[in-house]
């Protein structure tokens, strides 16, 4: 079996698994988090049409497993995915964007050979690692996100970390990811990049996986798929990357150049690979009296009781809300009506640990 065929199987399997885990995002009308159209006054799909489009997406992905039909499967997947994203921007998550972009590259470059295919995919990996690292170079990641990841192993508490002399260690993650991107570009250091990537993703899995925080299984799948992609790509291409075809140039624009504009608010966080960076938005719904509701994650501090909107989305959809302020504002406004919240504010970062109460607002 060719390495690029293995890559195609990994991408399709990962995409289908994430759809299965986040099935309420794609099928039916049982979700609590509302659909948010890509633009204002966008026509919302009926449940029937949504299910037809989602089924078409799944069918397209399954067709992509066939060596003879995967071009048509990719076209069907792109069309169905585009309609579904227009209906609900929350479906445009980083991992779906990556999986589909890679499948498109494999399809378009199918006659150009494995070297061209692998080069385009490696360029996507470069953009993901570099901008994921760049987005983490901020105080929120250093002071809050990183210690929370360590907390999974009971190494440090959020309170003790604020005065720790070891905070400089947190910079190893963003700088390491950015260096990893550079190592991939250089043929002589690509083997080092393979080992570094495997260590990075294993570390993330141990932190947020079932052995650690037990948080967001879709991201577990993404980390496993990234390890498989690194191994398969390294076995395919050990020479210099090819940049001269239109597909590789398009990848450079979308995955390497455009994410720089995220620093100025001109390119979306999800499309800039701002993963667990501490800089993406969230909202808190602050409540004192509330209507009956089920399966809502409720948190409290000594002074306050609130709903973490992203935690609510993960509980309801197994997927985070699309990380843009305008999306959170629309979701928060609609959800606030359901629980009669007092105020909606930007998510606060607490220097002390916050406690989880219950999923049911009737049982405090």
SVG drawing of the C-alpha trace seen along z (x, -y; Angstrom):
<svg xmlns="http://www.w3.org/2000/svg" viewBox="-38 -44 59 46">
<polyline fill="none" stroke="black" stroke-width="0.4" points="0.0,0.0 1.3,-3.4 2.0,-5.9 -0.3,-8.5 -3.1,-5.9 -2.4,-5.2 -2.6,-9.0 -6.0,-9.1 -7.3,-6.3 -6.1,-8.1 -7.8,-11.3 -11.1,-9.7 -11.1,-7.6 -10.3,-10.6 -13.0,-12.7 -15.7,-10.0 -14.8,-9.3 -15.0,-13.0 -18.4,-13.2 -19.6,-10.2 -18.4,-11.7 -19.9,-15.1 -23.0,-13.6 -25.3,-16.3 -23.3,-18.9 -24.2,-17.3 -27.5,-15.3 -30.9,-15.8 -32.3,-18.7 -31.6,-17.5 -28.8,-20.0 -29.1,-22.8 -26.4,-25.0 -28.0,-26.9 -26.8,-26.8 -25.1,-30.1 -25.1,-30.9 -21.9,-32.0 -23.3,-35.4 -26.3,-37.4 -29.7,-36.4 -28.2,-33.2 -31.0,-30.7 -31.1,-28.0 -31.4,-24.4 -34.3,-22.4 -33.5,-19.2 -34.3,-17.1 -32.0,-19.0 -29.3,-19.2 -29.4,-15.4 -29.3,-14.9 -26.2,-17.1 -24.5,-15.4 -25.3,-12.0 -23.8,-13.2 -20.6,-14.3 -20.3,-10.9 -21.0,-9.2 -18.3,-11.4 -15.8,-10.5 -16.6,-6.8 -16.2,-7.1 -12.8,-8.8 -11.6,-5.4 -11.9,-4.0 -8.8,-4.3 -11.1,-4.8 -13.8,-7.0 -12.0,-9.2 -11.9,-12.2 -15.7,-12.2 -15.9,-11.4 -13.7,-14.5 -15.9,-16.7 -19.1,-15.5 -17.4,-16.0 -16.3,-19.6 -19.8,-20.6 -21.7,-19.0 -19.2,-20.4 -19.5,-23.9 -23.3,-24.0 -23.2,-22.7 -20.7,-25.3 -22.8,-28.1 -25.7,-26.7 -23.6,-26.6 -20.1,-28.1 -19.4,-25.9 -18.8,-23.1 -15.7,-24.9 -13.4,-23.5 -9.6,-23.4 -9.4,-19.6 -12.2,-19.4 -10.6,-22.2 -7.3,-20.3 -8.7,-16.9 -10.6,-18.2 -7.8,-20.4 -5.5,-17.4 -8.0,-15.2 -8.4,-17.9 -4.6,-18.1 -4.3,-14.4 -7.2,-14.4 -6.0,-17.4 -2.4,-16.1 -3.2,-12.5 -1.5,-12.5 1.5,-14.5 2.9,-11.7 3.5,-11.0 6.3,-13.5 4.1,-16.4 1.2,-15.2 3.5,-14.7 5.1,-18.2 1.6,-19.9 0.7,-18.0 4.0,-18.7 3.4,-22.4 0.0,-22.2 1.8,-20.6 4.4,-23.4 1.6,-26.0 -0.2,-24.1 2.8,-23.7 4.3,-27.2 1.1,-29.1 -0.1,-26.9 3.1,-27.7 3.0,-31.4 -0.5,-31.7 0.7,-30.3 3.3,-33.0 1.0,-35.0 0.7,-35.4 -2.6,-33.5 -1.0,-30.3 2.0,-30.7 0.1,-31.4 -3.1,-29.4 -3.3,-27.0 0.1,-25.3 -0.3,-24.8 -3.8,-23.4 -2.2,-20.8 0.4,-20.0 -2.4,-19.7 -3.5,-16.6 -0.5,-14.8 -0.9,-16.5 2.4,-18.2 1.3,-21.7 -1.8,-23.6 -3.0,-26.8 -2.4,-28.8 1.2,-27.6 2.1,-28.2 1.5,-31.9 4.5,-32.4 6.6,-29.6 10.2,-30.1 9.7,-27.4 7.3,-29.4 9.9,-29.6 9.3,-25.9 6.0,-26.9 7.7,-28.6 9.1,-25.2 5.7,-24.4 5.2,-27.3 8.9,-27.6 9.1,-23.9 6.2,-23.9 7.6,-26.7 11.0,-25.0 9.3,-21.8 7.8,-23.5 11.3,-24.7 12.8,-21.2 10.2,-19.8 11.2,-22.2 14.9,-21.1 15.6,-17.6 18.6,-17.0 16.5,-17.7 13.2,-16.1 14.0,-12.9 14.4,-14.9 11.1,-16.6 9.4,-13.2 10.7,-12.2 9.9,-15.7 6.3,-15.5 5.7,-12.1 6.9,-13.3 4.8,-16.4 1.6,-14.6 2.1,-11.8 2.6,-14.5 -0.6,-16.2 -2.5,-12.9 -1.2,-12.1 -2.3,-15.5 -5.8,-15.8 -6.5,-12.1 -8.3,-9.6 -5.1,-9.3 -5.1,-13.1 -7.8,-15.7 -10.1,-13.4 -11.0,-16.4 -12.4,-16.6 -12.0,-13.1 -12.0,-14.7 -8.7,-16.3 -7.4,-12.8 -8.2,-11.6 -6.6,-14.7 -3.3,-14.0 -3.3,-10.3 -3.9,-11.3 -1.1,-13.8 1.3,-11.1 0.2,-8.8 0.5,-11.6 4.1,-12.5 5.2,-8.8 3.6,-8.3 4.9,-11.6 8.4,-10.9 8.4,-7.5 7.3,-9.2 9.4,-12.3 12.9,-12.9 14.2,-15.3 13.3,-19.0 9.7,-20.0 8.2,-21.0 6.7,-24.5 6.2,-25.2 2.8,-23.7 -0.4,-25.8 -1.7,-23.5 1.5,-24.0 1.4,-27.7 -2.3,-27.8 -1.4,-25.9 1.4,-28.3 -1.0,-31.2 -3.8,-29.7 -1.9,-27.8 1.4,-29.8 0.8,-33.4 -2.8,-34.1 -2.6,-33.0 -0.2,-35.9 -3.2,-38.2 -4.8,-36.7 -2.5,-38.8 -4.4,-41.8 -7.9,-40.3 -8.1,-39.8 -8.1,-36.0 -10.1,-33.6 -8.6,-31.8 -9.7,-28.3 -8.1,-28.9 -4.9,-30.1 -4.6,-26.9 -4.9,-28.7 -5.4,-25.5 -5.4,-25.7 -3.6,-29.0 -5.3,-30.9 -6.2,-33.7 -9.4,-32.5 -12.7,-34.0 -15.2,-32.5 -18.2,-33.8 -19.6,-33.3 -23.3,-33.4 -23.7,-34.6 -26.8,-33.4 -28.5,-33.7 -32.0,-32.4 -32.6,-30.1 -35.2,-28.1 -35.1,-24.2 -32.5,-22.9 -30.5,-19.7 -26.9,-18.9 -25.5,-22.3 -22.0,-22.6 -22.2,-25.0 -19.1,-26.3 -18.6,-28.5 -16.0,-30.5 -16.3,-32.0 -17.9,-35.1 -19.7,-33.8 -21.7,-31.1 -21.5,-30.9 -21.9,-28.8 -18.8,-28.3 -20.3,-28.6 -17.5,-26.5 -17.8,-23.8 -21.5,-23.8 -20.9,-23.3 -18.4,-20.5 -21.0,-18.8 -23.8,-19.3 -22.0,-18.8 -18.6,-17.3 -17.3,-20.3 -16.2,-23.8 -17.9,-26.9 -16.3,-28.4 -13.7,-30.7 -14.7,-34.1 -16.3,-36.9 -19.3,-37.4 -20.2,-33.7 -19.9,-33.6 -22.1,-36.8 -24.8,-35.2 -24.7,-31.9 -24.6,-33.6 -27.5,-35.8 -29.7,-32.9 -28.6,-30.6 -29.0,-33.3 -32.7,-33.3 -32.9,-29.6 -31.4,-29.9 -32.4,-33.5 -28.9,-34.6 -28.1,-37.9 -25.2,-39.0 -23.0,-37.9 -19.3,-38.7 -16.0,-37.8 -14.5,-34.7 -12.4,-35.5 -9.1,-33.8 -9.0,-32.8 -5.8,-32.6 -7.4,-30.0 -9.0,-26.8 -12.7,-26.9 -15.1,-24.2 -17.6,-22.2 -21.1,-21.9 -23.3,-19.7 -24.8,-19.4 -28.3,-20.1 -29.1,-23.5 -31.8,-22.1 -29.2,-20.4 -26.7,-22.9"/>
</svg>
